[in-house]
């Protein structure tokens, strides 16, 4: 089971980068924002509906039946992939060298201010923002004094906000400056989280969490669009892999937020980490995006 789980985790990591990289080869450049937004909408709907459907299937067909159903859906998806026809580009023939390719990917990211700023901002979010949802039960019980139903609404609010923001992004297309949207989302997300930390009113807290989710999901979507448009095809997978390293940094984020909440209380601790994120991303964007002018 341990070996299978290691293999499964490795495949999921590769699949995430490959799935996001191939979008640029399936749709025209002017439709990439719409495509990435719709891709993320589907992912978030599945994340909201999946646990509920899984609970029903667990009762009806048991644990083994759930895994078998999951395997069948993956096979169906695999068959569907056979009908995709990405744009063909002549391959660049060169000797394969993992170390050289690894260095090339990081060298490209380091010298592209917009891509570098979006990737470092993603790492900052992972460490100081993303794992806030682990502390929502504390807010539900000790701050807002609501029961399980209230906690359910708090947990669902970021996902609903994310879907709403993606619908907006899918509709605006190329009419908005991507660098400006990136700056707005990295600025407003920690601000809304800080406001949530000091909110004593339940429905105001739900609304603020929806805005946090909207900013967080919009940021990742815009970042992926920037990578899709800016990065050359031969480096796309490597750049996307560097971006997706933020998923692993969430473990560090759990330690950082947990330590801060232990030292200062949940409300003040999360507000402080959100403030650190705001300061870091603001300084980062001022320094890196200023080079582009």
N, C-alpha and C positions, 0 to 999 in steps of 0.2 A: 504494500500500500504506500509506503514511503517513497519507493522508486517511482511508482506510477504518479504520485502527487508531484514529485520533482519534475518529471517529464511533462505533466499537464501544465504546471506553472510556466515552464520554459516555452511550451507551445503557445500558451495564451499571450506571453510577452511578445513573441515574434508576430503573432497574429494581429495584435493591436497596432504595431507599427506598420505592418504590411497593409492592413485594411485601410489605414488612414493615408498611406502613401499612394495607393492605387487610384484614389478618387480623382487626382489630377489627370490621370490617363483615360478616364471614362467620360468626363464632361468638359465642355469648352471652358476656357479661362474665366469668361465673364459669369459663369454659373457656379464657380467653385464655392463661393460663400453660401449660396442656396443649398448646394449639395452637402457641404459639411454641416450646415444647420439641420437639414432634414435627417442626416445620418445620426446626429446627436439627439434629435427629438425622438427618433425610434429607440435609441439606447436608453434614454431617460424614461420613456413610457414603459419599456420592458422592465426597468429597475423598479418602477412603482407597482406595476401589475404582476410582475413575476413572483414575489413572495406570497401574494394572496392566492394566485393560481397554484403555486407550489404547495401551499397549505391544504387546498382542496384535494389536489391529486395525492398528497401524502395519506390522507384519510381513505381515499377511494382505492388506490392501487399500491400503496405502501412505498417504502424507501427504494426497493429494487425496481419497482415499476417507474418511479420518478427518474431514476438514472437511465433506464431503458428508453423512456420517452425523450429524454435529453439527447441520448445517442442518436435516435431516429431523426430528431430535428436537425442535428448537426450533419447527418448524411444527406438530408434533403437540401440543406444549405450548400453542401459540397457539390451536389449535382447542379444546383442553380449556378454555381460559379463557373461551370463548364460553358455556359452560354454567354459569359462576359467576353467582350472583344475590345481590350484596351488598344490605344493607339500604338502602332509599331514604330519603334525607333531603332536605327542600326546600332547594334551593340559596340561598345568601345573595347577592342581587343587589347588586353594587357595581362601581364602575369599577375595572378592573384596573390596578395600578400596582406594578411589580416592586420598586422601591426601598421603597415603603411596606410591602409584604408581607414583604420581607426584614427590615425593622426590627421589624415585628410579631412575627415568629418569634423573633428574638433577645430582644426585650423580654419575651415570655412566658417563655422559658427562664430569663432572668436573675432573674425574680421567682417562680420555682417551685423551692424549695430541693432537693427530692428529685430532680427532673429535672436541675437544674443540677449537683448533686453526681454523678449517674450519668454525665453527659456529660463533665464535667471529669475524672472518674476514668477514663473511656474514653480520653481524650486522654493522661492520665498513663501508663496501661498501654501505649499505642501508642509512647510515647517511651522508656519505661524498662524495659518487660517483653517485649512481644510478639515482637521480633525475636531473642530468645535462641536460637531454633532454628537460626539461621545459624551459630552457634558450636558446635553439637553435634558436628560432625566433629573439632573441636579437642579436646573432652572425650573423644571416643571414642579418639583416637589418643594424646594426651599425658597424660591424667589416668587414664582407665579402662583404657587399653591393650587395646582390643578391635578386631576387624576389621570388615569391611563388614557382616557379619551382626549384630554388636552395635550398629553404627550404625543399622541398619534398625530394630531394636527400640527404640532411643532415639527415633528419629524417629516411630515409630508410637504410642509410649506416650501422648503428650498427646491424640491423637485418640481413643484407646480410653477414656482417662479422661473426656474430654468427653462421649462417648456414654453412659457409665455415669452421669455426673452429670445428663444430660438425662433419662434414664429415671427417675431419682429425682425431679427437678422435675416431670415429667409426672404422677407418682403422688401428690405431696403436694397439688397444687391450691392452694386458698386457705387451707390450714391454717397456713402460715408467714407471718410478717410480712415483707413485701417489703423494707422499709428495713433490717431486721435481716439478711436474706440478702445484701443488697447490701454491707453493712458486713463481714460474715463473708468473703465471697468476695474483696473487695479487700484484706482483711488477710491471709488465709491464702495467697493465691497468691504474693505476693512472699516470704513466709516459707518456703514449700516450695521456691521457686527458690533462695533462699539456702542451704537445707539441701542441695539438689542440688549446688550449687557446691563444697561442702566434703566431699561424700560420696566415699570411695575405693572403695566396693563397687558392682559393676556392677548387681546386681539391686535394691539399695536405690536406686540412681540411677534405674532404670527406674520403680520404684514412685513415687518423688518426682516424676518428670516426668508420670506419669499424674495425680497430684494437682494439679500445676500446670495441666495441661490441663483438668481438671475445674473448678478454680476460675475459670480464664479464660473457658471457655465458659459456665459458670453465670452469671458476672457479666454477660456480654453478653445472655444470655437474660433475666435478671431486669430488666436495664436496659430492654430493649425492651418487656417486659410493663408496667413502670411507665409508660413513655411511652404505650403503648396505652390504659392505664386513665386516666391523669391528663390527658393532652392532649385538648383539644376537637377534634372531627372536622375543623373548618375549618382547624386549625393542624397537624394530624397530619403531613402530608407535610413541612412546613417543619421541624418539630421533629425528625423522623426524619432528615432531611437533615443537620441540624446534628450529630446524633449520629454519623452515618456519615462525617463529616469526619475521624474518627480513622483511617480507612483510609489517607488521604493522609499522615498524620503518621508512619506507619511508616517513611517515608524518613528523617525526622529521627531516628527511633529507631535506625535502622541506623548513622547517623553517631555518635550518642551512645554506643551500646554498643560500636561499633568503636573509638572513641577511648578509652573506658574500658578495654577489653580490651588495647589497645596499650600504654597507660600502666602498667597494673597487673597484666597477665596475664588470661587468660580467666576463671579461677575468681574472682579477687578483683574484677575489673572488673565482671562480671555481678552478683556479690553486692552491690557498692556501688550499682549502678543499681537493683537490687531494693529495697535499703534506702531509697534516695531515694523510690521509689514508695510504700513503706509509710508513710514520714513524711508525704509530701504528701497521700495519701488519708486518713490518720488525722486530720491537721489539718483537711482539707477537710470531712470528715464531722462532726467535732466542731463546727466553725464553722457550717456550713450547716444540718445537721439539728437543731442546737440551737434554731434559729429556729422550728422547727415545733412545739416543745413548748408 
